[in-house]
Amino acid sequence: GDARFDEVKDKFGWFLVFWIVQGIWVFCISMPTLLVLSSLESESSFSTLDIISLSAFASAVLFEIVADVQKAIWVKQGRPGNFCEVGVWKYS
């Protein structure tokens, strides 16, 4: 399982708090999608803002993937320097 929950797995109350907060987080993150999908407006063309937003989202996802791969490589190399400062991580 997830090592972040090792300390709270045996404590039902704390584990429930973690579980509920994660549920609230997922709900908040999905709100824009829920609002768009529940819209009664049937216009299906993309505006300039839609295209800019989708491009920014795609770029952010690609950036995150690159960062994850770079960090995984850093971990496999034995975590030199004790703090990841390679690739895109040097900017965080």
N, C-alpha and C positions, 0 to 999 in steps of 0.2 A: 504494500500500500504506500501511501504518501507519508514520508517521514515527518512532514510538518505537523501531522496530527498525532504522532506517537504519544505526546504528553497528555492529550485530552481524550484519547480513545476510551479510556477507562472511567472518565468523568462524564456521565450522561448530560448533565446541565451544560457544561462547557462545549461538549460536542454538538449539542442542539443549537447553541448560540452560533457556532461556526457554520453549521448547516443552514440555519435561517439567514445569516448574513450573506452567504453565498447565493441563496435563492433570491434575495433582494437585489444583489448585485447583477445577477443574470436578468432579472426583470427590468432593472434600470437600463442596462446595456441594450436590451431588445426593444425598448420603448420606441425609438425612431422607426424600426421596422414594423412594429405593431400599428403605429399611427399611419404609416404609408399604406399598409395593406388594408386597413379599415376605412380608408378614404373612399368617399362616394364619387370622387372625380374620376372620369374615365380617360382623361388625356394620357396618352402613352408616349408622347415624344419627350426627348430629353432636352432640358434647357442648358445653357452654357454653364450655369452654376452646378447642375447635376453632373455634367461631364468633368468639371474641375474637381468636384467632391469625390467622384468615383476614382479619378486619377490620383488624388491625394491618398485615398484609402488604399488603393492598390500599391502605391509607392510605400506606404507605411507597412503594409503586410510584407512586402518584399524586403524592406529594411529589417524587419523583425526576424524573418527567416535567415537572412545573411548573418545577423547578430547571433542567433541561436547556433548556427553551424560553426561560426568562428569561436564561440565560447566552448562548444563541445570539443573542438580540436584542441583548444587551450587546456581543457580539463584532461584530455587524453595525454597531453604532453607533461602532465604532472603538476599543473597549476604554477608555472614559474612566476615568481614575484608576488605570490599570494593574493594578487588582485588583478583581474583581467583588464589589461590595457592594450589589447591588440585589436586591429581592425576598427570597426565602428564603435567598439567598446571604449576606445580612448577618448571619445567625445562625450561619454556619459558621466 
